Amino acid sequence: MTSTPVFTTLATLALVAAASSVSAQPAAWPQQRPIKFVVPNPPGGSNDATGRTVAEAITKPLGQTVIIENKPGASGGVAMEAVAASPADGYTFVVASDSVALQPILRKGLKWNVQKDFIPVVMFGTQPIVVATHSGSPYKTIQDLAAAAKASPGKIGYATSGQGSIQHLAGELLNQMAGIDLLHIPYKGGGQAVSDLVGGQVPAAVLGLAAVLPHARAGKVRILAVTSRSRATAVPEVPTLDETIAPGFDARQWAGLMAPAATPPDIIARLQKEIVATLAAPVTKERFDKLGFDVSGMAGKPFVDYLDLERARWSKLIADKKLQLD
């Protein structure tokens, strides 16, 4: 009978043990399942558009599908609460914005805290907010709208993506700085608001440029002014509020990705790397340009610092105008 050398038997057993150990280990991130980007708004708004653009672009470099789940409600609070309570395993993120980041200032008793429960991952980009009317409106300029608002205080409504949204705050700041009184009409997302603007159901709107731009290019909406200090690259013919009825006005909105606070740092770092690289690609910049967004790519501490500054800035307006929602 031929005997098997001892060292060969031991080597075989070692290989079997090693293979068993490897198979018992969970797959490396993100190979276990698709990644989910939760959008706190209905389809059709600015957050939805930027989130889908980034999700599609990083699918290939990550080697994993990135899906979008729209979860509107409570000015973004439904999505934020859900993501804050989800496992911090690198498979669930939220496409956040100024509007959701400011909710803890506007509302009491929230079950989530944007500073404690989330890690800012990457800012996708920024865009101006716009003041717009439908194409058949008698208001041809921002001066026309302001004059009408002064003549009929509280009678001319402006649609936004929601109560306490960044568009709502921009509208209230415009009222304050221009000495007018436009009536706020909140919707449950930018997509619904712009649909009613196009249809003439509301006389005016204060919305992100991305949601309005396609309709403006189709001749269905007229953009009267942008809220940024400088004119927007996408609509250079449109004046700013600063140069017309509200000197010193300067506001932009951002969209970016946040993760549950306990998400492993190596996953955050990998995702930051891939998203920043994606945002730097010419094809992504071109898509953001069409949306009316300026690419950012701000990540880590600079993103956190930016949020702190914006929180302080809008907190004053919220206090001055008594905009606490509950």
Beta strands, then each sheet from edge to edge (+ up, - down):
strand 1: 35-39
strand 2: 66-70
strand 3: 92-97
strand 4: 118-134
strand 5: 157-160
strand 6: 183-186
strand 7: 204-208
strand 8: 221-226
strand 9: 252-260
strand 10: 294-295
sheet 1: 2+ 1+ 3+ 9- 4+ 7- 5- 6-
sheet 2: 2+ 1+ 3+ 9- 4+ 8-
sheet 3: 2+ 1+ 3+ 9- 4+ 10-
end
